[in-house]
Amino acid sequence: MMITPSARLLALPGYPLAELPSIKRRLLAAGKDIIDVAAGDNDTPPPQVAIDALKQAIDNPANSKYGFQQGHPEFRRAASDYVHRRFGKRFDPATEILPLIGSKEGLAHMPFAFLNVGDVAVMPEPGYQAYLGGTVLAGAEPYVVPLREEKGFLLDLDEVPVDVLKRTRLLFLNYPNNPTAAVATPEYLEHVVAICRQHQIVLAYDNAYCDIVFDGYRAPSIFEIRGAHEVAVEFFSLSKSFSMTGWRIGFAVGMSNLIGPLTTAKTYKDTGPFLAVQEAGAVVLDHAEELTAPICAEIGRRRDAAVPALRAAGFRVELPKAAMYLWVALPRGITSKAFARHALEVEGVMVLPGSAFGPAGEGFFRIALTVPPARLEEAVIRLTRALAGVQEDGGGQAA
Ligand SMILES: Cc1ncc(COP(=O)(O)O)c(C=O)c1O
């Protein structure tokens, strides 16, 4: 018997360092101390009000029924209120808000809602892999645009050839950005919205990190840009804002003619998030400002411990205004894969190599600010040794 996966599945790039978790398991089993700053999954607990609300919600048998796409009316109401409070824009809870099983799910379903075979989706590289996965699995064509340091890691649509732009129906954009931690200026967003309107491109604006901000920076909604509501769907996540990654809850916002197709695509694939989680999510969204403040303060302390330590050790890294990552440059001649493997195998620090986010991520590695300041300082000491070690080994260029 000859059973093969679909050509679309086979067309997906393999995760470049798929072996990292198994190396970590082996080292842990051998008793090695591992500092894992690879995944964007904070060590801080979820808010107590979320836990209490979930416990209560679970006692109500109605919450054990299918949520369907309509979901919990309270969650839609709370999501709409949150967007209104935060960004001054009002969206109808019934038709312009859509509960998601985490924002990744909604992002990955966007191509199924808006793309035909042969249509193009433009996306950043380095970038969140759900954009690529959703596009390829939907039979559409990804066009990746490198995020360049000299352009502030802002995706430059002028790099897309006009004939490609004409076939483009969907653009993925993510600021505050994972993995570069870059933020977008209003002028940049105005330019992007103008091009999307001109070419009738749906803009999937991934705002998963809008609540994780430092030093008074405020991450805008795409809907603050004039005309954006006609082309944009914005994605919000409760994962990072409230340390609730495993709860799988987020939501999409947009005009009903854009939310409608995404709802239909999802109807054939899932039956909505657990209603009890939606009920707890509503409580958290209603208290967003007070709940995110301590999380931002803690991630800020981590940033302020790690960045000076990295710089003192000779690494080049920006002080981020938002998100929970440090995007650290490697010296020329060192591949991020060789560095990440050496850092884990020899020094017990798990970082993500830039190449895990696509070839344009080469030359960098990502630290997630998911462990306390003292652990980050220890991580930097070990990463400094790892850099020296991998340089002695020849940098991995020939590997
Ligand atoms: C840029 C970006 N978007 C979306 C997500 C997905 O978050 P979730 O599916 O947990 O809401 C992540 C998670 O790491 C992310 O980094």
The ligand as an SDF file (V2000), in Angstrom:
LIG
                    3D

 16 16  0  0  0  0  0  0  0  0999 V2000
    2.1620   36.7480   15.8460 C   0  0  0  0  0  0  0  0  0  0  0  0
    1.2540   35.7870   16.5130 C   0  0  0  0  0  0  0  0  0  0  0  0
   -0.0100   35.7330   16.1320 N   0  0  0  0  0  0  0  0  0  0  0  0
   -0.8730   34.8740   16.6780 C   0  0  0  0  0  0  0  0  0  0  0  0
   -0.4660   34.0070   17.6700 C   0  0  0  0  0  0  0  0  0  0  0  0
   -1.4450   32.9910   18.1610 C   0  0  0  0  0  0  0  0  0  0  0  0
   -1.9130   33.1320   19.4020 O   0  0  0  0  0  0  0  0  0  0  0  0
   -3.1500   32.3000   19.9130 P   0  0  0  0  0  0  0  0  0  0  0  0
   -3.5470   31.3110   18.8530 O   0  0  0  0  0  0  0  0  0  0  0  0
   -2.6830   31.6350   21.1400 O   0  0  0  0  0  0  0  0  0  0  0  0
   -4.2420   33.3080   20.1200 O   0  0  0  0  0  0  0  0  0  0  0  0
    0.8570   34.0240   18.1080 C   0  0  0  0  0  0  0  0  0  0  0  0
    1.3280   33.0720   19.1290 C   0  0  0  0  0  0  0  0  0  0  0  0
    2.4800   32.8850   19.3660 O   0  0  0  0  0  0  0  0  0  0  0  0
    1.7310   34.9320   17.5050 C   0  0  0  0  0  0  0  0  0  0  0  0
    3.0190   34.9880   17.8660 O   0  0  0  0  0  0  0  0  0  0  0  0
  1  2  1  0
  2  3  1  0
  2 15  2  0
  3  4  2  0
  4  5  1  0
  5  6  1  0
  5 12  2  0
  6  7  1  0
  7  8  1  0
  8  9  2  0
  8 10  1  0
  8 11  1  0
 12 13  1  0
 12 15  1  0
 13 14  2  0
 15 16  1  0
M  END
$$$$
